Amino acid sequence: MNRKLIVSMSMLLFSLLGELLLWNQTVVFSIFLILLAYTKHRIYPIKKELLWYLMICVGGALVEIVLVNFGRGWSYMNPDFFGIPVWIPLFWGFVGTTIIVIYDGLTKK
């Protein structure tokens, strides 16, 4: 495996660990996700990353809102707005842009 894949997968695991430990501390976890996204951007930037990040944040949040409120598949213990925690869009944005980096690492040698 190349370095890009290892670093990206490690960052994803780190974000999941952060979610497990900080899910009920909204502000702390939100700051953690923003710093993690910024760190990923500094290590492996992608073209038009801010645009990708914002589109994934909005899209992921909308899907979560629809599924939580209308699908009733699950619910969150500490929802902040429209039935979801405020950190959900940030988590989607980080994961989405990191997956783009992973794809790039798999397709380019």
N, C-alpha and C positions, 0 to 999 in steps of 0.2 A: 504494500500500500504506500501511496505517496504521502508526503508531509501534509498537503492541503486536506486530504481526507482525514488523516489522524487528528489534526488540529480542529477541524470542523466538527467531527464526531465528538471530540472531547468537550468542545464548547456546548454542544447540544446536551450531553450528559450533565455538564455543569449547570445548565439552565434547568434541567429536570430536578437536580439536587436542590437548587435554589427554590424551585416550586414546592418541593416536599417540605422544606424547612421554613419557608417564608410566606406561604400562601395566605396566611391570615394577617400579615403585616403589609397592607396594601402599598403604602408609600415606600417602604424599604424595598419591597420586591420590585416595584415599578422602577425605582432608581437603579437597582441591580440589573434589570433587563436593559435599560437604556445604556448603562455602562458596558454591558456585555455586547450589545449591538454595536456600540462605538468601537470597542476593542476588535471585534470581528472585522469591522470596516477598515480599521487601521492595518490589520494584518493581511486581509484578503479583500480589497475593495472590488466592487463589481460596477459595471456601467449603469449609470442612472440609478444608483442604489437608493437614494432618498425617495425617488418616485416609486420604485419597487416596494420599499419598506412601507410607505404610506398606503399604497394600493392593497398590500397584503394585510396591513393593520385594519383598514376599513372593511375589506372583504371578509376577513376572518371574524371580525366583530359582528358584522351583519349576519353571517351564517350562525354564529353562536346565539345571537339574539332571537333569530327566527326559530331555531331548534329548541332553545330553552323555553321560550314563551308560547310557541304554537305547537311544537312537536311534543313537548312535555317529556322528552326522553331522559332528562336529568335536570338538576338544579344545583345552584351554588349556595354554600352556607353563608357567605358574606357578599351578596350582590351589591354593587355600588350604583349601577345605572342599567335600566332595562333588563334586569335579571342576571347581569354578568358582572364580575369584578373588573375594576378599571385596568388591571394589568393584562387582561386577556388580549386586547389588541396589540399591546407591546410584545407579548409572548408570540403571537402569530407572526408579527413583523420580523422578529429575530429568527424564528424557526424558518420562515419562508425564505429570507435572504441567505440563511446558512445553507439551506437545501440547494439554492442556486449555485453556491460555491462548491458544494459536494458534486453536483451535476457537472460543473465545469472541471473539477478534478478528475471525474470519471471519464470524461470525453476528450480531454486534452492530455497529451503526453509531454 
